[in-house]
Amino acid sequence: MNYPEQLNPEVWPLVVYCLAVLALIVLMLSLSYFLGQKRRDPATDEPFESGIISQGSARLRISVAYYLVAILFIVFDLEAVYLFSWSIAFFETGLLGFIEATIFIVILLVGLIYLWRLGALEWGGQQKSLIGRKNNQ
């Protein structure tokens, strides 16, 4: 048996697409290699932002609360993605979908209230420590 005869005809567009993507990648990389800058200036590897040469260390100590708020934002932002997809299929899901979405929102609200009471949403002022709670007891 010949291998191409075994392939499903629906697979050929995917194979052509993958080959086109690979050809485009090779084309872009080769063009950037041949048309790119060849000489290296001393300032080429020097970091700068907006044309200003940086001074001092880039290692800043950032509070854990910043990362905690960022993670909480991501968790509660994903809620909007799920609810948006549910709202698109609102009529197809019917009453059962509405009840499931309501349970989803209630669970997220309980989590939000828990985080609020725990002090995880406090940004400034007196902040409860979420990581080292043993120290406060």
N, C-alpha and C positions, 0 to 999 in steps of 0.2 A: 504494500500500500504506500501511496505517496502521502507525505505529511500534509501538504496544503489541502488535500481533499478531505482530511479529517477535521479541519477547522470549521467551526460554525460560521456561516456567512455573516452573522451579526457581529462577529469579533473583528472583522476587517476594518471597520471605521476606527475602532480603538487602536489597532495596530498602526494604521496610517497616522492617527493623531499622535501617538507616542513617538513615531519616527519624525514627524514634523516638529515636535517639541525638542527632541534631541538635536535635530538639524539647526533649529533656531538657537539653542544654547551654544552649540559649537560655533556657529556664525558670530554670535555676539562676543564670545570669549576670544576668538581669533581676531576680530576687528579691533577689540580693545587692546590686544597685544601688539598688533602692527601699527595702530594709529595712536597709541598712548605715548606718554612722555618717557623718553629714554634716559635722560640725565637725572642725577640726584643732587639736589642742592642741600646745603646743611640744614636749611629750615624745613625741608620736606617732612622729616619725621618729628618735628616739634609740634606739640599740641597747641592749638589756639582756638578761641571761640570769638566769632564776630570780628576777626582781624586783630584781636588783642591777645598778646602772648600771656599765658597764664603764669601766675606767680604763686609760690607756696605749694603746699601739698594738696592733692585732690582727695585725700582720704579724710572725709568728714565723719564725725560720729553722729549718726541720726538716731533719734529715739525709736524704741521698739513700737511705741504707740503709733508712729507714722505708718509702719508696715502693717500693724494690726488694723488700722482704719482702712488701709488700701485693700487688704484681704477681705474685710467685711464689705467694702464697696463692691468688689468683684462678685462675692457671693450673692448679695442682694441685687446686683445688676443683672445677673443671669436669670433672676426671677422674671425680669421683664421679657427676656427672650422666650421663656416657656409660656408666659401668659400671652404674648403676641401670637405665637403659633396656635395656642388654644383659641384665641379670638378669631383667627382666620377660619378655623374649622368648627366654629361655634354651632352652626346648624347641623353639621354632620354628627357631632358628639351628643347632642341632645341634653336631656336632664342629667344623665349620668356623668357626662363631661363637666357640666356645671357644678355638680356636687364634688367631683374630684378637684376641680380648680379651686373651689371654696375651701376644701380641706388643705390644699397646698398653701393657700394664702393664710389660713389660720395657723398652720405650722410655722410659716415664716414670721408671722406677727408674734407668736409666742417666743420664737428665737430672738426677735428684735427687742421685745420687752425684757427678756432675760439679759441680753447684752447691755441694754440701757440701764437696768438696775445694778448690774455688775460694775458699771462705770467704764465700759469699753469704748463708749462713744464720746467720752469727755476728752477734749483736745487740750484745753488750757486750764490753768489753775490747779487745784488739788485733784490729783488723779489717783484712783485706786490701782494698785499694782495687780495685774492679772497673772504675771509670771511668778513673781516671788511673793505669794500670799502668805507663806509661812512666816515671813519677816514681820508682818503686821499683826500677827496674833500673839 
